[in-house]
Amino acid sequence: MAPVIEVETTGKRMEELILDVQQKIVAGLEAIDGQKFYQDRWTKGEGGYGISCVIQDGNVFEKGGVNTSIVQGVLSQDAVQRMRANHDGIDRSAKELPFFAAGISMVIHPSNPMAPTTHLNYRYFELVNSDGKKIWWFGGGADLTPSILFEEDARHFHKLHKEACDRHDPTFYPRFKKWADDYFLIKHRKETRGIGGIFFDDLSDKDPEELFAFVKDCAYTFLPSYIPIMKKRKDMEFTEDDKEFQLIRRGFYTEFNVMYDRGTWFGLQAPNPRVESILMTLPLHASWRYNYQPKGERHKALIEATHHPVEWA
C-alpha cells in the first residue's frame, strides 16, 4: 500500500477551492449553453477521487470538460521528472516518492469558430523525499485559443488576468504572460497554440498562504474573463472557410496537447491513469489537410499573432 501523506492546511484548502471553482464554472457554462454537464465522480484505489464534468454536442459547446482530481500515492522517478521543470531539492536517488496532488483542469471547445477555445488549470503538489522533507509547489494558468482573432476579446481576457496578478505581485503578469507564450509554443510548427494568457509552474518562492490566495484569485477570474466573450461570439455568422480554419487550428491544439503538455504527460504517467478524463482536452473534431493555406485575412491575422506574440495588456 502507498504511504499516506498527511496533507496540511494548504492542501485541504486547495481541495475545497477547486471543488467550488468547478461547480461555479460548470454553472456559468451551463447558463450559456442551456444543456447540463454530465458529472462523473470517481475514486482511485491507490487513494483519492475526482469529478469529471463533461459536455458534448451541446447547443454552444461542441465539447468541453471541467475536471477536478485529488489524489495521492507514489510516483516513479521518471514521472517526477516530467511533472516539474525545476528539480532542485528532489531526491533523485529514490525510485519512487510519495505525492499528493489537487488540481482543476478545464478545456472548452465552442462549436462556432467565432468563439474561442479556452483552457484553465490550477494545481498544488506535494512530494516527500526519503528523508521526510516535503517539497510543495503551485502551478497553473489560463489561456485563450481563438480561430478568429478579435483584439477586444484578447485585451479583455488578458486585462482581467493582469489585474488578478497585480493584486498580489506586479511582477507576476509580465513573468507569467511570457511563460505562457513560451510554454504553449508548438515547437515543430514554431508558433503558439493560441494568444496566450498566464502560465506558471514550480511556484514556491513565497509563503504558501500568499500563493494560495493568488491562485484562488486567478481561478475566480475565469468566468468574468470568458463569459462576456462567449455572449458576443456564440451566435455570430461564419463561413465554411471559417469552419475549416477552426478544424485546422484544432489539429494544432491536439498536436500540442499530446506532444508537449506537461499535465497530459503527468496524468498518463500516474498509477492507473484515468485516460478518459486526461484526454477530455482533445476536440471532438479536428482536421489535417496537406499544405493547407489560410484563405481569409482574418485567418492570416490569427496566424500573425501566433507567430509574433502580442502584449495585450
DAKAUR-V853790 format. One record per helix or strand. SS is the DSSP state (alpha for helix, beta for strand). FROM is the first residue (numbers start at 1). TO is the last residue. If there is no record, write none. Layout:
[[SS & FROM & TO] [SS & FROM & TO]]
This chain:
[[alpha & 9 & 33] [beta & 38 & 43] [beta & 48 & 56] [beta & 61 & 76] [alpha & 77 & 83] [beta & 96 & 110] [beta & 117 & 128] [beta & 134 & 145] [alpha & 151 & 166] [alpha & 172 & 183] [beta & 185 & 186] [beta & 191 & 192] [beta & 197 & 203] [alpha & 208 & 233] [alpha & 240 & 259] [alpha & 262 & 269] [alpha & 275 & 281] [alpha & 297 & 307]]
